Amino acid sequence: MDIASLFFAYWWVLVLFFSLIFYKFVLRVFFGMVIVPEDKIGLVTKKFVLIGANRELPDGRIIATKGEAGFQAKTLAPGLYWFMWPWQYGVDMIPFTVVPEGKIALVLSKDGAEIPTGHILARRVDCDNFQDAQAFLERGGQRGRQTAYITAGSYRINRHLFDVSVVDQVTINENMVGIVTALDGEPIPIGSIAGKFVEGHNNFQNFDAFLTNGGNRGLQPQVILAGSYYINPWALQIEETPMTDIPIGHVGVVISYIGEVGKDLTGETFKHGNIVEKGYRGVWMEPLGPGKYPVNKYTTKVELVPTTNLVLNWANARSEAHSLDKNLSTITVRSKDGFPFNLDVAQIIHIPATEAPKVIARFGSMNNLVSQVLEPTIGNYFRNSAQDSDVISFLSTRKERQNAAKEHIKDVLEEYNVNAVDTLIGDIVPPEALMKTLTDRKIAQEEEKTYETQRMAQEKRQGVEKETAIADMQKEIVKAQQSVEIAQRTADATVKKAEGDATSLKLNVNAEAEATKMRANAESEAIKMKAAAQAESTKLNAAADAERISKTGLAEAEKIMAIGKSTAEAYELQVKAMGGDNFTRYKITEEISKGQIKIIPDVLIGGNNGSDGPISGLLGLKLMEMMDADKKKEQGNDN
């Protein structure tokens, strides 16, 4: 089959194919058919108008509302439209305007009436959330930024007329507060720092209601609390700040910078500022108790006043947590005797809650109370007090001066609606040179006490050692006494034996002498005369010897007496020093230790008072020599 036969057999397929390809073109050209999809809208542009009064747009307009040539206000919703011939109408398909959750859409109009002078935002008109551009323009919609906004959803917005910007909702977090500043509205009245209080705008979400009710541009007295809000950022600025926290043990004195001037509630006696009722300008009579408050920090100031006992330290190295005393330092004073010294002071005060507004009205803040009253009052008091006393007296009368300071400062602070609980003097630092003198004096006093205690201890120790020594020597003393007694007995025995030997020898000598005498008498009478003469001569010699011996004995006696006297005096001093008993024991021990003292003489030689006294003495001496010779001989034989 050739090509021609095929064409005639299947020509209808070709017709169907081309019809499918060109049906839209044919319908669009010959019937003006326009199909708008379900997810889009059609923006219409009219290219020309052949006849009629509204062929061209008025001056200053860009959107046609009466069929003029140009961008048309009306849009094509999803659907089928006829007679929109392509040579006269242009149709642009655009998607819907979608605003997500948590967002709002701000609208800028490109056409409309002029915004009144003094305003920056166009007022709201009823136009179905800007989906009816025809109604917007016909009902007086203004060009520029709109006060109205679009919330979450899908909208058919004519983008030839409106530009849409999607922004976040305004969110205020927990424990925070939103401070509002309006960018449009009436000017703030002269003498005010914020606009007047306006109701009915639903936390500024309906800005048109705010403007309608006379809201002012600028800072607003109202605040918004935690939450999410539909707020037009072209109309309002929101500053998020923490809520005002008044801790336990404090009150918040409110100072309002806005509102009408109120009546002073303090009376004539208080002349340091106005205290007014809540809502008026000035210091409010009723303070805020502990808690959190949504306070506008630009229109209202809250001064914290402690209602518990407050400690303030005049010390370089110490400051309390409240930091009111961070600028206070140790007080330097000068004494009457010209010495400068430092002292630390702590002042405890209490401000009743009912008196807190008066304190703030008078001073403005707690820091001013400290710097303007407490610091000069306490510092000058102690400087004046120190000038009336020297350093030593000031130190010794610290307690009395502390009590006096307490009473004086209490009287002064009562005039300022402050209760003085107590005044405490801390560390006192005298001059270093004076402190060294006092320290040395005290050390000397303590050393004196120490030495006295040590002396008494030594005396007691000596007594103990003395008694111990006596106890230790008691055994030796007893032993020495026994030795003395034994020696005494031995000596007595020796004396007795010597006396017996002497008696025996005396008898023998007497017998021998008698025999010799008898022989001498018998020998010769001549010899008698010679013997008499010799005896006379001997007698004379003996007399001379006796005289010599007498004088020698007297001299020796005087010598012995002098020695004995000096010895006695020495012994007397030793007895006084050592005690009688101790001296006696000492001498006994000393003599015994020498060991070679003969207590009793070996031989006692005595003579009769008769004429034979000298001869008996000579015979005794002779006998002693003989006995010594025999003794030495016996010792030699023994050796």
C-alpha positions, 0 to 999 in steps of 0.5 A, spaced: 500 500 500 502 506 498 502 513 502 496 516 499 492 510 500 495 510 507 493 517 508 486 516 506 485 510 510 487 514 517 486 521 515 482 522 521 487 520 526 491 526 524 485 530 525 484 528 532 492 529 533 492 536 531 486 537 534 489 535 541 495 539 539 491 546 537 484 546 541 487 550 546 490 555 541 483 555 537 479 556 543 483 561 546 483 565 539 476 564 536 472 563 543 477 567 548 477 561 553 481 561 559 482 556 564 485 558 571 487 552 575 485 550 582 491 552 585 492 559 582 489 566 580 489 570 574 491 577 574 488 580 568 491 586 564 487 589 559 491 592 553 486 597 550 479 599 550 476 601 543 470 605 545 467 608 552 468 614 557 473 610 561 478 608 556 484 611 560 486 610 567 486 617 571 492 620 573 496 617 579 492 611 578 495 604 576 490 599 577 483 599 573 477 599 577 472 601 571 474 597 565 480 602 563 486 599 560 491 597 564 492 592 570 485 590 573 483 590 580 479 584 579 482 577 579 480 570 576 479 565 581 480 558 579 475 556 573 473 557 566 472 563 562 470 565 555 471 571 551 478 573 554 481 574 547 488 574 547 489 580 543 485 584 548 487 581 555 493 578 558 492 573 564 498 571 568 497 565 573 500 566 579 499 561 586 495 563 592 499 567 597 500 562 603 501 565 610 504 559 614 502 558 622 506 562 627 507 568 621 503 574 619 503 577 612 504 585 612 501 588 606 504 594 602 499 597 597 501 600 590 495 604 589 490 608 593 488 614 596 494 618 599 496 617 607 494 623 611 500 628 613 503 626 619 501 619 619 506 613 616 501 607 615 494 606 611 488 605 615 484 599 614 478 598 609 473 592 609 476 588 603 476 581 605 483 581 607 486 584 601 482 579 596 478 584 594 482 589 590 476 593 587 473 594 594 479 596 597 480 602 592 473 603 591 472 604 599 478 609 600 484 604 601 490 608 602 497 606 598 503 604 602 504 600 608 497 598 611 496 597 618 492 591 617 495 584 616 493 577 614 494 571 619 495 564 617 492 561 611 491 561 603 489 568 600 487 570 593 491 577 593 492 581 587 500 582 586 499 587 581 496 592 587 499 589 593 506 586 595 506 581 601 511 580 606 511 574 611 514 575 618 514 572 625 509 573 630 511 577 636 512 572 642 513 574 649 517 569 654 515 567 661 517 572 666 518 577 661 514 583 659 513 587 652 514 594 652 511 598 646 513 604 642 507 606 637 510 608 630 504 612 628 498 616 632 497 622 635 503 626 638 505 625 645 502 631 649 507 636 651 510 635 658 509 627 658 514 622 656 509 617 654 502 616 650 495 616 654 492 610 656 488 607 651 483 601 651 480 596 646 485 595 641 486 587 644 494 588 646 495 592 640 493 587 635 488 592 633 492 598 631 486 601 627 482 601 634 488 604 637 489 610 632 481 610 632 481 611 640 486 617 640 492 613 641 499 617 641 505 615 637 511 613 642 512 610 648 506 607 651 504 606 658 501 599 657 505 593 656 504 586 654 505 580 658 507 573 656 504 570 650 504 570 642 501 576 639 499 578 632 502 585 632 504 589 626 512 591 626 510 597 621 506 600 627 509 597 633 516 596 636 516 591 642 522 591 647 522 584 651 525 586 658 525 582 665 519 583 669 521 587 676 522 582 681 521 584 688 525 579 693 522 577 700 525 582 705 524 588 701 519 592 698 518 596 692 517 603 692 514 606 685 516 612 682 511 614 676 514 619 671 507 619 668 500 621 670 496 627 673 499 630 678 496 628 685 495 630 692 501 630 697 499 625 702 504 626 707 502 632 710 505 639 712 510 636 717 514 632 711 517 637 706 522 633 702 517 631 696 510 629 694 507 622 696 501 620 692 496 615 691 497 609 686 496 612 678 499 619 679 505 622 678 510 621 683 512 617 689 506 612 691 504 611 698 503 604 697 509 600 696 509 593 692 510 587 696 515 581 694 513 578 688 514 579 680 510 585 677 510 587 669 513 594 670 514 599 664 521 601 666 521 607 662 515 610 665 516 607 672 521 606 676 521 601 682 526 602 688 528 596 692 528 598 700 530 592 704 525 591 710 530 586 714 535 589 718 541 591 714 548 591 716 553 596 713 560 595 714 566 601 714 571 596 713 576 596 707 576 588 706 569 587 707 562 588 704 555 585 704 551 582 699 547 588 698 553 592 696 550 598 699 557 599 703 561 597 697 564 605 697 565 605 705 572 604 708 575 604 714 575 610 718 581 614 720 581 618 726 586 622 730 587 622 737 588 627 742 595 626 743 596 626 735 596 619 733 592 617 727 589 610 727 584 606 724 577 603 726 572 598 723 565 600 724 558 596 723 552 599 723 545 595 723 539 599 721 532 597 719 527 601 715 519 599 716 515 598 710 511 604 711 516 609 712 520 606 705 516 611 701 518 617 705 526 615 705 525 614 697 522 621 697 527 624 701 533 621 698 531 618 691 535 611 693 538 607 698 545 609 695 543 616 696 541 614 704 548 611 705 552 616 702 548 623 704 546 621 711 550 614 714 557 615 711 558 623 714 554 622 720 558 615 723 564 618 720 564 625 723 562 622 730 567 617 731 572 623 728 570 627 734 569 622 739 577 620 738 579 627 738 577 628 746 581 622 748 588 619 747 589 612 743 590 608 750 584 611 753 580 610 747 582 602 747 580 601 754 573 605 753 571 601 747 565 599 750 562 605 753 564 609 746 560 604 742 554 605 747 554 612 746 555 612 739 549 607 738 545 612 742 547 618 738 546 615 731 539 612 733 537 619 735 540 622 728 537 617 724 530 617 727 529 624 723 530 621 717 525 615 718 530 610 719 531 605 725 538 605 728 538 598 731 545 597 733 552 600 732 558 596 733 566 598 733 570 592 730 577 592 729 581 598 732 588 599 729 593 603 733 599 606 730 605 601 729 610 605 734 605 605 739 602 598 738 609 596 739 610 600 746 604 597 748 606 590 746 612 590 749 609 593 756 604 587 756 610 582 754 614 585 760 608 584 765 607 577 762 614 575 763 614 578 770 608 573 772 612 568 768 618 569 772 615 569 779 611 563 777 618 560 775 621 562 782 616 559 786 616 553 782 624 553 783 623 554 790 618 548 791 623 544 787 628 546 791 624 544 797 622 537 794 630 536 792 632 538 799 627 533 802 629 528 797 636 529 799 635 528 806 631 522 805 637 519 801 642 521 806 638 518 812 641 511 811 648 514 810 647 518 817 644 512 821 650 508 818 655 514 820 652 514 827 653 507 828 660 507 825 661 513 830 658 509 836 662 503 834 669 507 834 667 510 841 666 503 844 673 501 840 676 507 843 673 506 850 676 499 850 682 501 847 683 507 853 681 501 858 686 497 856 691 503 855 689 504 862 691 497 865 697 497 861 699 504 864 698 501 871 702 495 870 707 499 867 707 504 873 707 499 878 713 495 875 717 502 874 715 504 881 718 497 883 724 498 879 725 505 881 724 503 889 730 498 887 734 503 884 733 508 889 735 503 895 741 501 891 743 508 890 742 510 897 746 504 899 752 505 894 755 511 897 753 517 901 758 521 897 754 520 891 748 523 894 751 529 895 753 529 888 746 527 886 743 533 890 747 538 887 746 535 880 739 535 882 739 542 884 742 544 878 737 539 874 731 543 878 734 550 876 734 547 869 727 544 870 725 551 873 728 555 867 725 550 862 718 550 866 718 558 865 720 557 858 715 552 857 710 556 860 711 562 856 711 558 850 704 554 852 701 561 853 703 563 846 701 557 843 694 558 848 693 565 845 694 562 838 690 556 839 684 561 842 685 565 836 684 560 831 679 557 835 675 563 836 676 564 828 674 557 827 668 558 832 665 564 828 666 560 821 662 555 824 657 559 827 656 562 820 656 555 817 651 553 822 646 559 820 647 558 813 646 550 813 642 549 820 644 546 826 642 539 825 645 539 818 652 542 820 652 537 825 651 531 820 656 534 815 662 535 820 660 528 823 661 525 816 667 529 814 671 527 820 669 520 819 671 520 812 678 522 814 678 515 817 685 516 821 683 520 827 685 517 834 679 519 838 683 516 844 691 516 845 694 510 845 698 511 852 696 516 857 702 518 861 701 522 868 705 524 873 705 525 881 705 531 884 710 529 889 718 530 888 718 524 883 714 528 878 719 529 873 723 523 873 716 519 873 715 523 866 722 521 864 721 514 865 714 514 862 717 517 855 723 512 856 718 506 856 714 509 850 720 509 846 722 502 848 715 500 846 715 503 840 722 499 838 719 492 840 713 494 836 717 496 830 721 489 831 715 485 831 712 488 825 719 487 822 719 479 824 712 479 821 714 482 814 
